[in-house]
Amino acid sequence: MNPGDDLTGLLAVAGIILVLVLVITQLAATWRARIVAQRDDDRYRELNQKYAELLLEHEDLRQRVANELTGVRQSVTSMELMMRELD
């Protein structure tokens, strides 16, 4: 065998190994990115659900405050009428 043929074969094997390592590394990175994206999607869904719950709670509280404010206005109006009648 010729020493040049040995070197060529060695470089070919090293090149193939390098390509395989790069492909495997990229596949692992893609797989990891998908896992992270899925986890982020789950967190987004949880946050979205929590936001919807808080929005409903806020609307309920706003409605109760509006009702109480209406009652206070009616009380103040009736007190004003009584005060005017006394004058």
Residue pairs with C-beta under 8 A, 6 or more apart in sequence:
none
